[in-house]
Amino acid sequence: MLMIKKNARNAAKRQRLRKEFLYVVFASPRHCVRFLLLSCLLLTFNLAAQNPQLNSARLNQAQTFERVGYFDRAAEIYKSLFESDPRNGIYYQGLKRCLMQVRRYDDLLAAIQRRLTVVDDLSSRIDIGVVYYNQNDQAGAIKHWNDLLKQYPAPGTYASVAASMKDSRAFDEALRVYQDGRKRFGQENLFALELADLYASRLEYEAAADEYLRYLAAETRQLPFVQRRLVELARGSEEAAQQIEKAVSRHLSQTSNTTDMRRLLAVILLENKEYARALAEYQTLDKLAGANNTGAEIFNFAEQVRAAGAWDYAEQAYQLILTNSSKSPYANPAMMGLAECYQQQGKHRLALEALENLISKAGTNVRNPWVLRAMLEQGDIQFTHLKDMAAAIAVYKKIYDTATEPNSKERLDAVFRLGDCHLALGEVAQAVNWYETARRLGGNRPGVGDKVKFALTRLEFYQGRFRNAKNMLEGIVAQPAKGNPEESMVNDALEMLLLIEANFADSAGALRSYAHAEFLNLKQNRRAAIDTLNDLIEKYPNAGILPQAMYHLGSLYAEEGQYPSAVATLQAVTEKHGESIVGDRALFRLAEIHADKMQDYPQAQKLFEKLLETYPNSLYLEEARRRVRSLSEKVRPM
């Protein structure tokens, strides 16, 4: 009963308050208007709160239109969203971008003024200057921006105003604002990155480098970032590299942090292909590193110039390590690197000597990975370059007999090479025996089976049994083994399969002659292979395999030292069969001969550059780019 009476009293109280509220509101027109406005505003907020999904969908729609370039349609949606909530920065920025794209500057100015009625936003005030500038009122824009700098004197204001000037392509004014801000606030490193970017856009590379180095002086841990940016600026422009080198050299003479500055100088010298000077800097860095890390800096230099194809400088650096830092942990890899440099320069006997020195230094323990690597490299030089099959077999057989792990990769590689050596000697049965041994040893290693299949398929191809070879190749292509893609035989199998299929109709003529020539070359009977290919070209001038035959003939001429004949043959391939599967290969080989055998560096550079232009999808692109960079040093005017 008491609860009922209490509820009744509360209900009566609410009714009385409601009547008093309505009397106050409607008794006064001023109160009535306020009430209605407040109600509408609350209703608007309530509707907006009830439709966040709708606004999100419309925002996504506007962003989609903007991405595909329908700026007018995007602007209308952004405008509707902005009018419902002018405080929303996302809506405002979207509307601004689209109106700028379609050059509706008056509409943008109106939107900015609307936004400023609800939020005192400095960035929006700065945008007014952007509108003025794009309306060709440059003087009005600059005055407006300068007024803002006076009204809001803070580093952030200077940064934002200068950024807007830069976006409006008022580069000189942006530069002035950054510099004035630095003076006003007395901070020498203020806006260093912004100024560096601005100077770089103006192609003032020395000034840009100065700013990056000023930033580094304040933020010493940012050396990797600064180094990366300076290299990016220097790359591809000799003038930029020279300007940056000048700035770094100047800072080196003025700083106490000589190690970081010297490292930057060394990197820029490398980028500018000033290898001799770069090596001198790395030698100094190596001395500064101390005894515990001796050889590291010079090895770093050697690896970089080796990758750039500057074999003579890499050789010099590796020799320095072996002479001055023989006990360094970098001595063994330096000896391997030295052997590679000798090989790349055609100094195969010196390469063998370097590898033998490594084996002697490391000892005869075949558990040592350096010993196995060096022995394999020795065998490959004997097999591939010197064509001394007996010496190659002796090395590979030693690895096979002494390797402590029967299924190791090194032992397996040696077994495959033993098969290749006996095949080159024409000892087919022994070659097959070694390939089958490889299959047995590597049964659990992915890809070994396909490698054996491909080796046996080559035998079928050389002996003219093209149908058998075709069936075996189709098996490799249809069911490739899983494992390391770099060790996959699918691409090799596919190339041979396409060769057979394209010329199968003429398998008794041109294809058989081509296969026989390849087998003769493999057996080191190069003269007979050349004669066979010349006969093929004369007898079958319209054969589909003609481009491949001409390419191999040109390569054989080069190996025989008959460079004029090699150049003429490969030139004919590029001119008559440039669209064939060997077009880019012939052009690359032609450039190599001019560079490495004839020392005609300008012509070689032209040919490598032609490959980059003519065959943008070639597998030789990266190597061609590297050779162009290397040759540019040799053809540079003195």
C-alpha positions in Angstrom: 0.0 0.0 0.0 2.9 2.4 0.9 4.6 1.6 -2.5 1.4 2.3 -4.4 1.1 5.7 -2.7 4.8 6.5 -3.4 4.5 5.7 -7.1 1.3 7.8 -7.4 3.1 10.8 -5.8 6.0 10.5 -8.3 3.7 10.3 -11.3 1.9 13.5 -10.1 5.2 15.2 -9.6 6.3 14.4 -13.2 3.0 15.6 -14.6 3.3 19.0 -12.7 6.9 19.5 -13.9 5.9 18.7 -17.5 3.1 21.4 -17.4 5.5 24.0 -15.9 8.1 23.3 -18.6 5.6 23.7 -21.4 4.3 26.9 -19.9 7.8 28.4 -19.7 8.6 27.4 -23.2 5.5 28.5 -25.0 4.8 31.6 -22.8 8.0 33.2 -24.3 8.6 33.3 -28.0 12.4 33.5 -27.4 12.3 30.4 -25.3 10.2 28.7 -27.8 12.7 29.3 -30.7 15.5 28.1 -28.5 13.7 24.9 -27.7 12.9 24.1 -31.3 16.5 24.7 -32.4 17.8 22.5 -29.6 15.3 19.8 -30.5 16.3 19.9 -34.2 20.0 19.8 -33.3 19.5 16.8 -30.9 17.4 15.1 -33.6 20.2 15.6 -36.2 22.8 14.2 -33.8 20.5 11.3 -33.0 20.0 10.5 -36.7 23.7 10.7 -37.4 24.4 8.5 -34.5 21.8 6.0 -35.8 23.4 6.0 -39.3 27.2 5.5 -38.9 27.0 2.5 -41.3 25.4 4.7 -43.9 28.1 7.4 -43.6 30.8 4.7 -43.7 29.3 3.3 -46.9 29.1 6.8 -48.5 32.7 7.5 -47.5 33.8 4.3 -49.1 31.9 5.2 -52.2 33.5 8.6 -52.4 37.0 7.1 -51.9 36.3 4.6 -54.7 35.2 7.4 -57.1 38.3 9.3 -56.1 40.7 6.4 -56.7 39.3 5.8 -60.2 39.5 9.5 -61.1 35.8 10.5 -60.9 36.6 13.5 -58.8 33.4 15.5 -59.5 31.2 12.6 -58.3 33.5 12.0 -55.3 33.4 15.7 -54.4 29.6 15.7 -54.3 29.5 12.8 -51.8 32.4 14.3 -49.7 30.5 17.6 -49.7 27.3 16.0 -48.4 29.3 14.2 -45.6 31.2 17.4 -44.8 28.1 19.5 -44.5 26.6 17.0 -42.0 29.8 17.2 -39.9 32.2 20.0 -40.9 34.5 19.1 -38.0 35.3 15.7 -39.5 38.9 15.9 -40.9 38.5 12.9 -43.2 35.5 14.4 -44.9 37.2 17.8 -45.2 40.5 16.4 -46.6 38.6 14.2 -49.1 36.5 17.2 -50.3 39.7 19.3 -50.5 41.6 16.8 -52.6 38.7 16.4 -55.1 37.9 20.1 -55.5 41.6 20.7 -56.1 41.7 18.1 -58.8 38.8 19.7 -60.7 40.0 23.2 -59.9 36.8 24.3 -58.1 38.7 26.8 -56.0 35.7 29.0 -55.0 33.8 25.9 -53.7 36.9 24.9 -51.8 37.3 28.4 -50.3 33.6 28.2 -49.2 34.2 24.8 -47.6 37.2 26.2 -45.7 35.3 29.2 -44.4 32.5 26.8 -43.3 34.9 24.6 -41.4 36.5 27.6 -39.7 33.1 28.5 -38.2 33.1 25.3 -36.1 36.8 24.6 -35.6 39.7 27.0 -35.4 42.0 24.8 -37.5 45.4 26.2 -38.5 45.8 23.7 -41.4 42.6 25.0 -42.9 43.8 28.5 -42.6 46.9 27.5 -44.4 44.7 25.9 -47.1 43.3 29.4 -47.9 46.8 30.3 -49.1 46.8 27.2 -51.3 43.6 28.3 -52.9 44.8 31.8 -53.5 48.0 30.5 -55.1 46.2 28.2 -57.4 43.9 31.0 -58.4 47.0 32.8 -59.7 46.9 35.2 -56.7 50.5 34.4 -55.7 51.0 37.7 -53.9 47.8 37.2 -51.9 48.8 33.7 -51.0 52.2 34.6 -49.8 50.9 37.6 -47.8 48.3 35.3 -46.2 50.9 32.7 -45.3 53.3 35.3 -43.9 50.4 36.7 -41.8 49.9 33.2 -40.3 53.6 32.9 -39.5 53.3 36.2 -37.5 50.0 35.2 -35.9 51.1 31.6 -34.9 54.9 31.8 -34.4 55.8 28.1 -33.8 58.1 25.6 -35.6 55.0 23.6 -36.6 53.5 26.6 -38.3 56.6 27.1 -40.3 56.8 23.5 -41.3 53.1 23.3 -42.4 53.3 26.6 -44.3 56.5 25.6 -46.1 55.1 22.2 -47.0 52.0 23.8 -48.5 54.2 26.2 -50.5 56.2 23.2 -51.7 53.1 21.3 -52.7 52.0 24.5 -54.6 55.4 24.5 -56.3 56.4 27.7 -54.7 59.8 26.3 -54.0 61.7 29.5 -53.5 59.2 30.7 -50.9 59.2 27.3 -49.1 63.0 27.5 -48.9 62.8 31.0 -47.4 60.3 29.9 -44.8 62.4 26.9 -43.7 65.5 29.1 -43.5 63.6 31.9 -41.6 62.2 29.3 -39.2 65.7 27.9 -38.5 67.0 31.4 -37.7 64.0 32.5 -35.7 64.1 29.6 -33.4 67.9 29.3 -33.2 68.0 25.6 -34.0 70.7 24.8 -36.6 69.3 21.3 -37.4 65.6 22.4 -37.6 63.9 21.3 -40.8 67.0 19.5 -42.0 65.2 16.6 -43.6 62.6 18.9 -45.2 65.3 21.1 -46.6 67.2 18.1 -47.9 64.2 16.9 -49.7 63.5 20.4 -51.1 67.1 20.8 -52.3 67.1 17.4 -54.0 63.9 18.3 -55.9 65.7 21.4 -57.1 68.7 19.1 -58.2 70.9 21.0 -55.7 72.6 17.8 -54.5 75.5 19.3 -52.5 73.0 21.4 -50.5 70.8 18.4 -50.0 73.8 16.4 -48.7 74.7 19.2 -46.3 71.2 19.0 -44.8 71.3 15.2 -44.4 74.7 15.5 -42.8 73.4 18.2 -40.5 70.6 15.9 -39.5 73.2 13.1 -38.9 75.2 15.3 -36.6 72.1 15.7 -34.4 70.9 12.1 -34.8 74.0 9.9 -34.9 72.0 6.7 -34.8 70.5 7.6 -38.2 73.6 6.7 -40.2 72.0 3.8 -42.1 69.1 6.1 -43.1 71.3 9.0 -44.2 73.6 6.6 -46.1 70.7 5.1 -47.9 69.3 8.5 -48.9 72.7 9.8 -50.1 73.2 6.6 -52.2 69.7 6.9 -53.7 70.5 10.5 -54.7 73.9 9.6 -56.1 72.7 6.6 -58.1 72.2 7.1 -61.8 73.7 10.6 -61.8 77.4 11.3 -62.0 76.9 15.0 -61.3 74.9 14.1 -58.2 77.5 11.7 -56.9 80.2 14.3 -57.4 78.3 17.0 -55.5 77.5 14.7 -52.7 81.1 13.5 -52.5 82.2 17.2 -52.2 79.8 17.8 -49.3 80.8 14.7 -47.4 84.6 15.4 -47.9 84.0 18.9 -46.5 82.1 17.6 -43.5 84.8 15.0 -42.9 87.4 17.7 -42.4 85.1 19.5 -39.9 83.8 16.7 -37.7 85.2 14.7 -34.8 83.1 11.7 -35.8 85.4 10.7 -38.6 84.4 7.0 -38.8 80.8 7.6 -39.8 81.8 10.4 -42.2 84.6 8.4 -43.8 82.2 5.4 -44.2 79.7 7.7 -46.0 82.5 9.0 -48.2 83.6 5.5 -49.1 80.1 4.5 -50.1 79.6 7.5 -52.3 83.0 6.9 -53.9 81.9 3.4 -54.7 78.7 4.7 -56.2 80.7 7.1 -58.3 83.0 4.2 -59.4 86.0 5.9 -57.8 87.3 2.5 -56.8 90.9 3.4 -56.0 89.9 6.2 -53.7 87.1 4.1 -52.1 89.6 1.4 -51.3 91.9 3.9 -49.6 89.0 5.0 -47.4 88.1 1.3 -46.6 91.8 0.7 -45.6 91.6 3.6 -43.2 88.3 2.3 -41.8 89.9 -1.1 -41.3 92.7 0.5 -39.3 90.2 2.4 -37.2 88.2 -0.9 -36.5 91.0 -2.3 -34.5 92.7 -5.7 -34.3 89.6 -7.6 -33.3 87.9 -6.9 -36.6 90.8 -6.7 -39.0 90.0 -7.3 -42.6 86.3 -6.7 -42.3 86.1 -3.3 -44.0 88.4 -4.3 -46.9 86.4 -7.5 -47.4 83.2 -5.4 -47.5 84.8 -3.3 -50.2 86.0 -6.4 -52.1 82.5 -8.0 -52.1 80.9 -4.8 -53.4 83.2 -4.2 -56.3 83.1 -7.9 -57.1 79.3 -7.7 -57.4 79.9 -4.6 -59.6 82.2 -6.6 -61.9 85.3 -4.6 -61.0 87.4 -7.7 -60.8 90.8 -6.0 -60.8 89.9 -3.9 -57.8 88.3 -6.9 -56.0 91.4 -8.9 -56.7 93.5 -6.1 -55.2 91.4 -6.0 -52.0 91.4 -9.7 -51.5 95.2 -9.7 -51.9 95.4 -7.0 -49.2 93.5 -9.2 -46.7 95.7 -12.2 -47.5 98.9 -10.2 -47.2 98.1 -8.0 -44.2 95.5 -10.0 -42.3 96.3 -13.6 -42.9 94.8 -14.7 -39.6 91.6 -12.7 -40.1 88.4 -14.7 -40.2 88.0 -13.2 -43.7 91.1 -14.8 -45.0 89.4 -18.0 -46.3 86.5 -16.3 -48.0 89.0 -13.8 -49.4 91.0 -16.6 -51.0 87.8 -18.0 -52.6 86.9 -14.5 -53.8 90.4 -14.1 -55.3 90.0 -17.4 -57.2 86.7 -16.1 -58.6 88.3 -12.9 -59.7 91.0 -14.8 -61.5 88.4 -17.0 -63.2 86.4 -14.0 -64.4 89.5 -12.4 -65.9 90.5 -15.7 -67.6 93.4 -16.4 -65.3 92.5 -20.0 -64.7 95.9 -21.2 -63.6 96.1 -18.5 -61.0 92.7 -19.4 -59.8 93.8 -23.0 -59.4 96.8 -21.8 -57.4 94.7 -19.7 -55.1 92.4 -22.6 -54.4 95.4 -24.9 -53.7 96.7 -22.3 -51.2 93.4 -22.4 -49.5 93.3 -26.2 -49.3 96.9 -26.2 -47.9 96.1 -23.5 -45.3 92.9 -25.2 -44.2 94.5 -28.7 -44.1 93.5 -31.9 -45.8 90.5 -32.4 -43.4 87.6 -32.9 -45.8 85.2 -32.1 -43.0 86.3 -28.5 -43.4 83.7 -26.9 -45.7 86.3 -24.6 -47.2 88.3 -27.6 -48.4 85.3 -29.2 -50.1 84.3 -25.9 -51.8 87.8 -25.2 -53.0 88.2 -28.8 -54.4 84.8 -28.5 -56.2 85.9 -25.2 -57.7 89.2 -26.7 -58.8 87.3 -29.5 -60.6 85.0 -27.1 -62.3 87.9 -25.0 -63.6 89.6 -28.2 -65.0 86.3 -29.4 -66.5 84.7 -26.2 -67.8 87.6 -23.9 -68.7 90.7 -26.0 -69.2 88.9 -29.0 -70.6 91.4 -31.3 -68.7 89.1 -34.2 -68.1 91.7 -36.4 -66.4 92.6 -33.7 -63.9 88.9 -32.9 -63.3 88.1 -36.6 -62.7 90.9 -36.9 -60.2 89.6 -34.0 -58.2 85.9 -35.2 -58.3 87.0 -38.8 -57.5 88.9 -37.6 -54.5 85.8 -35.8 -53.1 83.7 -38.9 -53.8 86.2 -41.2 -52.0 87.0 -39.0 -49.0 83.8 -37.1 -48.2 82.8 -38.1 -44.7 79.0 -37.7 -45.3 78.0 -40.2 -48.1 74.9 -38.2 -49.0 76.4 -34.7 -48.7 75.6 -32.1 -51.4 79.3 -31.7 -52.3 79.7 -35.4 -52.8 76.6 -35.6 -54.9 77.8 -32.7 -57.1 81.1 -34.4 -57.6 79.3 -37.6 -58.7 77.2 -35.7 -61.3 80.4 -34.0 -62.6 82.1 -37.4 -62.9 79.3 -38.5 -65.2 79.7 -35.3 -67.2 83.4 -35.8 -67.5 83.1 -39.4 -68.8 80.4 -38.2 -71.2 82.8 -35.6 -72.5 85.3 -38.4 -73.1 82.7 -40.3 -75.0 82.6 -43.0 -72.3 78.8 -43.3 -72.3 78.5 -46.4 -70.2 80.7 -45.0 -67.4 78.7 -41.7 -67.6 75.4 -43.6 -67.1 76.9 -45.6 -64.2 77.9 -42.3 -62.4 74.4 -40.8 -63.1 72.8 -43.9 -61.6 75.1 -43.7 -58.6 73.9 -40.1 -58.1 70.3 -41.4 -58.2 71.1 -43.9 -55.5 73.0 -41.5 -53.2 70.5 -38.7 -53.5 67.3 -40.7 -53.4 66.0 -38.7 -50.5 67.1 -35.3 -51.8 64.4 -33.4 -53.7 65.3 -32.7 -57.4 68.0 -35.4 -57.7 65.8 -37.7 -59.6 64.9 -35.1 -62.2 68.6 -34.1 -62.5 69.5 -37.7 -63.3 66.6 -38.0 -65.7 67.7 -34.9 -67.5 71.3 -36.1 -67.8 70.1 -39.4 -69.3 67.7 -37.5 -71.6 70.7 -35.5 -73.0 72.3 -38.8 -73.9 69.2 -39.8 -75.9 69.2 -36.4 -77.6 72.9 -36.6 -78.5 72.4 -40.0 -80.0 69.4 -38.9 -82.1 66.7 -40.8 -80.2 64.4 -37.8 -80.1 61.2 -39.6 -79.4 62.6 -41.2 -76.2 64.1 -37.9 -75.2 60.7 -36.2 -75.8 58.9 -38.7 -73.6 61.4 -38.3 -70.8 61.3 -34.5 -70.9 57.5 -34.5 -70.8 57.7 -36.6 -67.6 60.0 -34.0 -66.0 57.8 -31.1 -67.0 54.5 -32.8 -66.0 55.6 -33.8 -62.6 58.4 -31.5 -61.4 60.2 -32.5 -58.2 59.6 -30.4 -55.1 62.5 -28.6 -53.6 64.8 -25.6 -54.3 63.5 -23.8 -57.4 67.1 -22.9 -58.3 67.9 -26.6 -58.6 64.8 -27.5 -60.6 65.4 -29.0 -64.1 62.0 -27.9 -65.4 63.2 -24.9 -67.3 66.1 -26.8 -68.9 63.7 -29.7 -69.8 61.1 -27.3 -71.2 63.7 -25.6 -73.4 64.9 -28.9 -74.8 61.4 -30.2 -75.2 60.4 -27.1 -77.2 63.5 -27.4 -79.4 62.6 -31.0 -80.2 58.9 -30.4 -80.8 59.6 -27.4 -83.1 62.0 -29.4 -85.2 60.7 -32.9 -84.8 59.4 -33.1 -88.4 63.0 -32.6 -89.6 64.5 -34.9 -87.0 66.4 -36.9 -89.6 68.1 -33.8 -91.0 68.8 -30.4 -89.3 67.9 -31.6 -85.7 70.1 -34.6 -85.9 73.0 -32.5 -87.2 72.5 -30.0 -84.4 72.4 -32.7 -81.7 75.6 -34.3 -83.2 77.4 -30.9 -83.2 76.5 -30.4 -79.5 77.8 -33.9 -78.7 81.1 -33.2 -80.6 81.6 -30.0 -78.7 80.9 -31.8 -75.4 83.6 -34.3 -76.3 86.0 -31.4 -76.9 86.1 -31.9 -80.7 85.3 -28.2 -81.4 86.6 -28.1 -84.9 84.4 -31.0 -86.0 81.4 -29.3 -84.2 82.1 -26.1 -86.2 82.2 -28.0 -89.5 79.0 -29.8 -88.6 77.1 -26.6 -87.8 78.4 -24.9 -91.0 77.1 -27.9 -93.0 73.7 -27.6 -91.3 73.4 -23.9 -92.1 74.4 -24.5 -95.7 72.1 -27.6 -96.3 69.1 -26.4 -94.3 68.8 -22.6 -94.7 65.1 -22.6 -93.9 65.3 -24.9 -90.9 63.5 -23.8 -87.7 66.6 -24.7 -85.7 68.8 -22.3 -87.8 68.9 -19.4 -85.1 70.1 -21.9 -82.4 72.7 -23.4 -84.8 74.0 -20.0 -85.8 74.2 -18.9 -82.1 76.2 -22.0 -81.1 78.5 -21.6 -84.1 79.3 -18.0 -83.1 80.0 -19.2 -79.5 82.3 -21.9 -80.8 84.2 -19.5 -83.0 84.7 -17.3 -79.9 86.0 -20.2 -77.9 88.5 -21.0 -80.7 89.7 -17.4 -80.6 88.2 -16.6 -84.1 86.6 -13.4 -82.9 85.9 -11.8 -86.3 84.0 -14.9 -87.4 82.2 -15.0 -84.0 81.1 -11.4 -84.3 79.9 -11.8 -87.9 77.9 -14.9 -87.0 76.3 -13.5 -83.8 75.6 -10.2 -85.6 73.7 -12.1 -88.2 71.6 -13.8 -85.5 70.6 -10.4 -84.0 69.8 -8.9 -87.4 68.0 -11.9 -89.0 66.6 -13.8 -86.0 66.3 -11.1 -83.3 62.8 -12.3 -82.4 63.9 -15.9 -81.9 64.5 -17.7 -78.6 68.2 -16.9 -78.9 68.0 -13.3 -80.0 68.8 -11.7 -76.6 71.4 -14.5 -75.9 73.2 -13.7 -79.1 73.2 -10.0 -78.4 74.6 -10.6 -74.9 77.3 -12.9 -76.2 78.2 -10.4 -78.9 78.6 -7.7 -76.3 80.7 -10.0 -74.1 83.1 -10.7 -76.9 83.6 -7.0 -77.7 84.2 -6.3 -74.0 86.3 -9.3 -72.8 88.1 -10.5 -75.9 88.4 -7.5 -78.2 88.6 -4.8 -75.5 86.2 -2.6 -77.6 84.5 -1.1 -74.6 82.5 1.6 -76.3 80.9 -0.9 -78.7 80.4 -3.4 -75.9 78.6 -0.7 -73.8 76.3 0.1 -76.8 75.4 -3.5 -77.3 74.6 -4.1 -73.6 72.5 -0.9 -73.6 70.7 -2.2 -76.8 69.9 -5.4 -75.0 68.3 -3.4 -72.1 66.2 -1.5 -74.6 65.3 -4.2 -77.0 64.7 -7.1 -74.6 63.1 -5.7 -71.4 62.1 -9.2 -70.2 65.4 -10.9 -70.9 67.0 -13.2 -68.3 70.2 -11.3 -69.0 68.9 -7.9 -67.9 70.6 -7.8 -64.4 73.9 -8.9 -65.8 73.7 -6.4 -68.7 73.0 -3.6 -66.2 76.0 -4.6 -64.2 78.2 -4.7 -67.3 77.0 -1.3 -68.4 77.9 0.2 -65.0 81.3 -1.5 -65.1 82.0 -0.4 -68.7 81.0 3.2 -68.0 84.2 3.5 -65.9 86.4 2.3 -68.8 84.8 4.5 -71.4 84.7 7.6 -69.2 86.6 10.5 -70.7 89.9 11.2 -68.9 
